[in-house]
Amino acid sequence: MEGCPSMSDLTLQDDGKQLTTDVEGHELVIRYGWQGDDVMRVDFVGVPSALGGRGLGTKLVGKLVEKARAENFKLVPVCGFARTQIDRHPDWKDVLA
């Protein structure tokens, strides 16, 4: 889609409770918590309705999968959206706890 950032264009900022990125002045967010030292619980994935329908939620979850691989932790997707996206991408299942 024209003007839609690629996964590599998204830069996640981490404040210890959520990961955020900005797209066209709107904040995308993943809220999380830790279950032990190496298991992240994904509580919520949010994309503003103004950016809906562009696949940004999927790209956001994909970016989290990349982060989990790079930083050697696993994911427990409590959020239904995150769970669905990981289920739809078999190549992402290696990061599931």
N, C-alpha and C positions, 0 to 999 in steps of 0.2 A: 504494500500500500504506500502510496506517495506520502512522504513526510513522516512516516511511522519509523521510529528508531528501531534499530536491530538490537538483539540481545547484547552484543558487544558495546553498543552505545550507552547502555544503562549502567550507571555507576551507583552502587548502593552505599548509603551512609548508615553507619551503625551507632545507635546511642545506648546500646546495652539492653534495650527492650523492644526495639523495632528497627527494621531496615527500611530506608526511604530512598526514593529517587524522584527527580523532578522531570516532567515532560510537559512542555508548552505551558509552564507556569502552574501545573497541577501536580500535587504530591501523590505518588503511588506508595503503598505501605505494605509491609509484612510484619505483623506483630508476632513475637515469639517468646518462649521461655526455655530454660535449660532443664533437662532431666539427667543429672550427672554431668560429667565434664565433656562428654562427647556426643550427646544426643539433644538435638534442638527440637522442641515442640513447636510446630507451626500453628498458631492460633487463629490467624486472620490474614487474608490477602485482600487488599482493597485498591480498586482503580476507580477514580471519579467517573460519574456517568457521562461527563463531557468527553471522555476519552474512550467510552465503551465501544465494543464491536471492532476494535482494531488489533486484537490479539495481544494487548499489552500485559494482561494478567498472566497469560501463558509465558510470555517472555520474562516477566518478573519471577515466576516460579523457576523457570529455566536458569535464570541468573543465580537464584538461591541454590539450585542443584550444583552449578559450577563452583560456587563458594564452598559448599559442603565438601566437594571433592578436593578442592585446593587446600582447605584447612582441616581435612581429615575428621569430619564429624558426620553423624547420621541424622536423618530427619524422621520425625513422627508427625505426619500431617493430620492434625485434629480438624483443621479447616476443610470443609467439604470441597471447596474449589481446588485447593492445593492437592488433595487426595485424588480428585478426578483428573487433574492435569498429569500427575505422576503416573496414574493408571493408563492414560492415553499415550504415554511415551515410555515404552518398555526399556529404552536405553537410559532412563533416569532411575530405574528401580534399584540400582546398586547403592543408592544413598539412603534407602529405607532402613530404619532400625529394626 
